[in-house]
């Protein structure tokens, strides 16, 4: 069976990545692409790299243009999808790549986002270890899925195995992420202009104010953490896409390095897209460019009494569009890996 697909917000970076992946998917047929200010233009005018989709024209984003499809992917600004999805049929699979449906806590939404709260959907990180299994179990048959925040899912995947196994503590977690500016979207913003970032590394949202912090804590609570605390500092670096996340946590006293590695190996041994690297090896963002993979390097800093993880993802693939399609595959009963690759692009 081939499923008909609409993508809202198709003119942006996340929308463009959804289109690229859907174009190569054997079971998804892209029929409708929507935008706001770019409505009426040929898709190729705003996404010229998508040559196989030259026949498509961007139309207005509305419930009417999105209705009638089997699957709807939303790549809209935060706050834009909540009201829209209320008008879509219950039987339609809707995958939201924005933040509107990620958080279970309404107070967290009010504190970090503000505006109307539309409730939480099934969280689209299938490999995430949770009490009793994996997050993918909650995606089977789902018709409303929230794709993750790229920073949040990267940190949660990096540390959840240690929380679940009881080898790291949930307080005093520190995460510093080098991120590409594509994660901030396509709109013109002074801090993301080339003259501002080329030759420089620029921290932002310092001091516990980044919107992905409650999402990180939520993922770790699902793995068993009680009142997790995370100091998160993102740093924009001059690469168009990618995340290199260094996340550390206190080692539970008396835990051996072998027990630490065993926790991560057990968590991800059979996962097609999350790979634990051999002892002493650490990933680069170049290793995951264009791929739906998360590569994790793991070490124990004996002197500091901390576990150190270094995780690389492509923020537009595994961090957003790839996670959305992987989750949709599960919900639709398709092979989880359909349309997705573990092979990156080099150099």
C-alpha positions as CSV (number, residue, x, y, z in Angstrom):
1,X,0.0,0.0,0.0
2,X,1.2,3.5,-0.8
3,X,0.2,6.3,1.6
4,X,-0.5,9.8,0.4
5,X,1.4,12.6,2.1
6,X,1.2,16.3,2.6
7,X,4.0,18.4,4.1
8,X,3.2,21.8,5.6
9,X,6.0,24.2,5.9
10,X,7.7,22.7,2.9
11,X,9.8,25.8,2.2
12,X,11.9,25.6,5.3
13,X,15.0,23.6,6.2
14,X,13.1,20.9,8.2
15,X,10.4,20.8,5.5
16,X,12.9,20.5,2.8
17,X,14.6,17.6,4.5
18,X,11.2,15.8,4.9
19,X,10.7,16.2,1.2
20,X,14.1,14.8,0.4
21,X,13.5,11.7,2.5
22,X,9.9,11.2,1.3
23,X,11.0,11.5,-2.3
24,X,13.1,8.3,-1.8
25,X,10.6,6.4,0.4
26,X,9.1,3.3,-1.3
27,X,5.7,3.6,0.6
28,X,5.0,7.3,0.7
29,X,3.7,9.4,-2.2
30,X,4.1,13.2,-1.8
31,X,1.0,14.9,-3.2
32,X,0.8,18.3,-1.5
33,X,3.3,20.8,-0.3
34,X,2.3,24.0,1.6
35,X,3.8,27.2,2.7
36,X,2.9,30.7,4.0
37,X,4.7,33.6,2.3
38,X,6.0,31.3,-0.5
39,X,2.6,29.9,-1.5
40,X,2.0,30.1,-5.2
41,X,5.7,29.5,-6.1
42,X,7.1,26.4,-7.7
43,X,8.7,24.2,-5.1
44,X,11.9,24.3,-7.1
45,X,12.1,28.0,-6.6
46,X,12.6,27.6,-2.9
47,X,14.1,24.0,-2.7
48,X,16.2,23.9,-5.9
49,X,18.0,20.8,-4.8
50,X,14.9,18.6,-5.0
51,X,14.9,18.0,-8.7
52,X,12.6,15.0,-8.6
53,X,9.8,17.2,-7.2
54,X,9.8,19.7,-10.0
55,X,6.1,19.1,-10.7
56,X,4.9,20.5,-7.3
57,X,3.7,24.0,-6.5
58,X,3.5,25.4,-3.0
59,X,-0.1,26.1,-1.8
60,X,-1.5,27.8,1.3
61,X,-1.3,26.0,4.6
62,X,-4.9,25.3,5.7
63,X,-6.9,22.4,7.1
64,X,-8.6,22.1,3.6
65,X,-5.3,21.7,1.7
66,X,-4.0,19.1,4.3
67,X,-7.2,17.1,4.6
68,X,-7.7,14.0,2.5
69,X,-4.1,12.6,2.9
70,X,-3.1,9.5,4.8
71,X,-0.1,11.3,6.4
72,X,0.5,14.9,7.2
73,X,3.9,16.2,8.3
74,X,4.0,19.6,9.9
75,X,7.2,21.6,9.8
76,X,5.8,24.9,11.1
77,X,7.0,27.5,13.6
78,X,6.3,26.8,17.2
79,X,2.7,27.7,18.1
80,X,1.4,27.3,14.5
81,X,0.5,23.7,14.4
82,X,-1.6,23.2,17.6
83,X,-4.8,25.0,16.3
84,X,-4.3,23.6,12.8
85,X,-4.2,19.9,13.8
86,X,-7.5,20.3,15.7
87,X,-9.2,20.4,12.3
88,X,-7.6,17.3,10.8
89,X,-9.4,14.0,10.8
90,X,-8.7,11.6,13.7
91,X,-7.7,8.8,11.3
92,X,-5.0,10.9,9.6
93,X,-1.5,10.3,10.8
94,X,-0.2,13.7,11.8
95,X,3.5,14.1,12.7
96,X,4.4,17.5,14.1
97,X,8.1,18.6,13.8
98,X,7.4,21.7,15.9
99,X,7.3,21.9,19.7
100,X,3.5,22.2,20.2
101,X,2.9,18.6,21.3
102,X,6.2,17.5,22.8
103,X,5.8,18.4,26.5
104,X,3.5,16.5,28.9
105,X,3.8,19.3,31.5
106,X,1.6,22.4,30.9
107,X,3.6,24.4,33.5
108,X,6.8,23.6,31.5
109,X,5.1,24.7,28.3
110,X,4.0,28.0,30.0
111,X,7.5,28.6,31.4
112,X,9.5,27.9,28.3
113,X,7.2,28.6,25.4
114,X,4.0,30.4,26.5
115,X,0.7,30.7,24.6
116,X,-1.9,28.0,24.3
117,X,-1.1,24.5,25.4
118,X,-2.4,21.8,23.1
119,X,-1.4,18.6,25.0
120,X,1.3,16.0,24.4
121,X,1.4,13.4,21.6
122,X,3.4,10.2,21.3
123,X,7.1,11.2,21.4
124,X,8.9,10.4,18.2
125,X,12.2,8.9,19.4
126,X,11.7,5.2,18.9
127,X,15.1,4.1,20.4
128,X,14.7,6.0,23.7
129,X,15.0,3.7,26.6
130,X,12.0,4.0,28.9
131,X,10.9,2.1,31.9
132,X,9.6,-1.3,30.6
133,X,11.0,-1.0,27.1
134,X,11.5,1.5,24.4
135,X,9.6,4.5,23.2
136,X,8.8,2.8,19.9
137,X,6.2,0.6,21.8
138,X,4.1,3.8,22.3
139,X,4.3,4.7,18.5
140,X,2.7,1.5,17.2
141,X,-0.7,2.5,15.7
142,X,-0.4,6.1,16.9
143,X,-2.2,8.8,14.8
144,X,-0.6,11.8,16.5
145,X,3.2,12.0,16.9
146,X,5.4,14.8,18.1
147,X,8.9,14.7,16.5
148,X,11.6,15.7,18.9
149,X,13.7,18.7,19.5
150,X,17.1,17.9,18.0
151,X,19.1,19.0,21.1
152,X,16.7,17.3,23.4
153,X,16.6,13.9,21.7
154,X,20.4,13.9,21.3
155,X,21.0,14.4,25.1
156,X,18.2,12.0,26.1
157,X,19.6,9.2,23.8
158,X,23.1,9.9,25.1
159,X,22.2,9.5,28.8
160,X,19.0,7.5,29.2
161,X,20.8,4.1,29.2
162,X,22.8,5.1,32.2
163,X,19.7,6.4,34.1
164,X,17.7,3.2,33.3
165,X,20.6,1.0,34.4
166,X,21.2,3.0,37.6
167,X,24.8,3.7,36.8
168,X,24.6,7.5,36.6
169,X,22.9,10.1,38.8
170,X,20.2,12.3,37.5
171,X,21.4,15.5,39.2
172,X,24.3,17.7,38.1
173,X,24.0,16.6,34.4
174,X,26.0,18.9,32.1
175,X,25.5,19.1,28.4
176,X,27.4,21.4,25.9
177,X,26.4,21.1,22.3
178,X,28.1,22.4,19.2
179,X,25.2,23.0,16.8
180,X,24.8,24.2,13.2
181,X,22.6,27.2,12.6
182,X,20.1,25.3,10.4
183,X,18.4,24.2,13.6
184,X,17.2,27.8,14.0
185,X,15.3,27.7,10.8
186,X,15.4,29.7,7.5
187,X,14.3,33.1,8.8
188,X,16.9,35.8,8.7
189,X,18.3,36.4,12.1
190,X,21.4,38.4,12.7
191,X,23.3,35.9,15.0
192,X,22.9,33.2,12.3
193,X,24.2,35.3,9.3
194,X,27.4,34.0,7.8
195,X,29.6,37.1,8.8
196,X,28.5,36.5,12.4
197,X,29.3,32.8,12.6
198,X,32.2,32.1,10.2
199,X,35.4,31.8,12.1
200,X,33.6,32.0,15.4
201,X,31.8,29.8,18.0
202,X,28.9,31.6,19.6
203,X,27.1,30.5,22.8
204,X,23.4,31.3,23.2
205,X,20.5,30.6,25.6
206,X,23.0,30.3,28.4
207,X,21.9,29.8,32.0
208,X,19.1,27.3,31.9
209,X,16.7,29.2,29.5
210,X,16.9,27.0,26.4
211,X,13.4,25.6,25.4
212,X,14.7,22.1,25.0
213,X,15.7,21.7,28.7
214,X,12.2,20.5,29.9
215,X,12.1,18.1,27.0
216,X,15.5,16.6,28.0
217,X,14.3,16.2,31.6
218,X,11.1,14.6,30.4
219,X,13.0,12.0,28.4
220,X,15.2,11.1,31.3
221,X,12.2,10.9,33.7
222,X,10.7,8.3,31.3
223,X,13.9,6.3,31.8
224,X,13.5,6.5,35.6
225,X,15.2,9.8,36.6
226,X,13.7,11.6,39.7
227,X,13.9,15.4,39.5
228,X,16.8,15.5,36.9
229,X,18.8,18.7,36.7
230,X,20.6,19.6,33.5
231,X,22.9,22.5,32.8
232,X,22.6,22.9,29.0
233,X,24.8,25.3,26.9
234,X,24.4,25.3,23.1
235,X,27.1,26.8,20.9
236,X,26.5,27.8,17.3
237,X,29.5,26.7,15.2
238,X,30.2,27.4,11.5
239,X,28.8,24.2,10.0
240,X,25.4,24.3,8.2
241,X,24.0,21.2,9.9
242,X,25.0,18.8,12.7
243,X,25.2,18.5,16.5
244,X,28.1,17.3,18.5
245,X,26.8,16.8,22.1
246,X,29.2,16.3,25.0
247,X,27.0,15.3,28.0
248,X,28.4,14.2,31.3
249,X,26.8,12.9,34.5
250,X,28.0,11.8,37.9
251,X,28.9,8.1,38.2
252,X,27.0,6.2,40.9
253,X,29.6,5.4,43.5
254,X,31.0,1.9,43.2
255,X,30.0,1.5,39.5
256,X,32.7,0.0,37.3
257,X,33.6,1.2,33.8
258,X,32.6,-2.3,32.5
259,X,29.1,-1.8,34.0
260,X,28.8,1.6,32.4
261,X,29.6,0.2,28.9
262,X,27.3,-2.7,29.4
263,X,24.4,-0.4,30.1
264,X,24.8,1.4,26.8
265,X,25.6,-1.8,24.9
266,X,22.4,-3.4,26.1
267,X,20.3,-0.4,25.3
268,X,21.4,0.0,21.7
269,X,22.8,-3.4,20.6
270,X,20.0,-4.1,18.1
271,X,19.1,-0.6,17.1
272,X,19.5,0.2,13.3
273,X,20.1,3.9,13.8
274,X,21.8,4.4,17.2
275,X,25.3,3.0,17.4
276,X,27.6,2.8,20.4
277,X,31.2,3.2,19.1
278,X,34.0,0.9,20.4
279,X,35.9,1.9,23.5
280,X,38.2,4.8,22.9
281,X,36.4,5.9,19.7
282,X,34.3,9.1,19.4
283,X,32.2,10.5,16.5
284,X,32.5,13.5,14.3
285,X,29.5,15.4,12.9
286,X,30.9,14.6,9.4
287,X,30.3,10.9,10.1
288,X,26.5,11.4,10.2
289,X,25.9,14.1,7.6
290,X,22.7,13.2,5.7
291,X,22.2,10.0,7.7
292,X,19.5,9.0,10.2
293,X,22.2,7.8,12.6
294,X,23.2,8.8,16.1
295,X,26.8,7.8,16.9
296,X,27.7,7.7,20.6
297,X,31.2,7.6,22.1
298,X,31.4,6.7,25.8
299,X,34.1,7.1,28.5
300,X,34.4,7.1,32.3
301,X,36.4,9.9,33.8
302,X,37.6,8.1,36.9
303,X,39.3,11.2,38.4
304,X,36.2,13.3,38.2
305,X,33.8,10.4,38.9
306,X,31.7,11.1,35.8
307,X,30.5,9.4,32.7
308,X,31.2,11.3,29.5
309,X,29.2,10.8,26.3
310,X,29.9,12.4,22.9
311,X,27.1,12.0,20.4
312,X,26.9,13.1,16.8
313,X,23.7,13.6,14.8
314,X,22.5,15.4,11.7
315,X,20.1,17.8,13.3
316,X,17.9,17.9,10.2
317,X,17.8,14.1,9.8
318,X,18.0,12.1,13.0
319,X,17.3,15.3,14.9
320,X,14.0,16.1,13.1
321,X,12.9,14.8,9.7
322,X,14.4,11.4,9.9
323,X,13.0,10.8,13.4
324,X,9.6,12.0,12.0
325,X,9.6,9.5,9.1
326,X,11.0,6.7,11.3
327,X,8.2,7.2,13.8
328,X,5.6,7.4,11.0
329,X,6.9,4.1,9.6
330,X,6.3,2.4,12.9
331,X,2.8,4.0,13.3
332,X,1.9,2.8,9.8
333,X,3.2,-0.7,10.3
334,X,6.0,-0.3,7.7
335,X,9.6,-1.4,8.1
336,X,11.1,1.1,10.5
337,X,14.1,1.7,8.3
338,X,12.1,2.4,5.1
339,X,13.3,5.4,3.2
340,X,16.1,6.1,5.7
341,X,19.8,5.5,5.4
342,X,22.7,4.9,7.9
343,X,25.2,6.0,5.2
344,X,26.3,9.6,5.4
345,X,27.9,11.9,2.8
346,X,31.7,12.5,2.7
347,X,33.8,14.5,2.5
